[in-house]
Every structure is written in C-alpha cells, then in structure tokens.
C-alpha cells in the first residue's frame, strides 16, 4: 500500500515539475489541462489509497507484515509531500496570474472529491468486512471438520 502511495505522489511531483518548467518557459496554464488533470488524478489516488490503508480488515492488520506505525509514518510522509506539491501548484497558478482558474478548480474538485472519498471509504470498509467474515467462516469450518473427525473416530 505504501509503495502505491509513493508512486502516486511521484506522479504528482512529475506533473508539477512539467507545469513549472512550462510556465517558466512562458506557456499558459490553460494549455496544460492534461498535466493538471494528471496531477489531480494522482493526488486523488493518494487520498483513496489512504482510505484503503486506514480501513483494512483485522486479518490484514494482523498478518500485514509491516507494523501499523511504519505504515502510518509512510502514509503521513507521502501525504505531506503531496500537500506541499499542491501548495506549490497553487502558487504557480497565482504567480502566473490564473488564481481564478485555481479557485474554480478547487471548488469543483472539493465537490467531486467528497463523493469519491466517501465511495472509497465504503468500498474499503466493505472489503475489510468481507475478509473478516470469510476468515471467521473459514475458522468455524475448520473447527467443525476437526470436531466431526474427532467424534467419528470416537464412535468407531
């Protein structure tokens, strides 16, 4: 999970560097819709991955391999890096005289982001619950088989 978050933040950084270079060369941010979209897609992915990481099943937390502290640290560091890149992008918009475009983008993004985060959280919680239920059913099935085997041996 942390590797996916790192990859998403690296996409943010790459898109930001591209836009910064283009603006420094005199290009207008209006012409960089694709790069801006790429930045925000990756930034959104960070949020979705964060929801998945924080809403993992009990089985995944128990047998996940990494400590909760390690995962939390990685997520926090990468999330802060993404937030800083977003601040830098805002500054780029303001410095290039397109603060109005930034404000419009942020308003629409907030609306869409809230919908997506709620959906991602619901999916992560549902997935975690299904994994927990499957583990419980599997455990009961094994216990049932063991009890049946013991009782059939005891009867013979």
Number of C-alpha atoms within 10 A of each C-alpha: 13 19 11 13 24 19 16 24 25 18 19 29 21 15 22 21 15 15 24 18 11 15 17 12 9 10 14 15 19 10 11 16 11 11 18 20 13 17 26 18 14 22 23 20 19 24 21 20 21 23 20 20 21 16 21 20 21 14 15 14 15 12 9 13 9 11 12 13 9 11 17 15 13 16 23 14 13 21 20 13 17 26 15 13 20 18 12 14 22 18 15 20 21 15 11 15 13 16 15 11 14 16 14 10 13 14 11 10 14 11 10 11 16 11 11 16 18 13 14 19 20 15 15 21 18 15 16 19 17 13 17 17 13 13 14 13 12 12 12 12 12 12 12 12 12 12 12 12 12 11 11 10 9 8 7 5
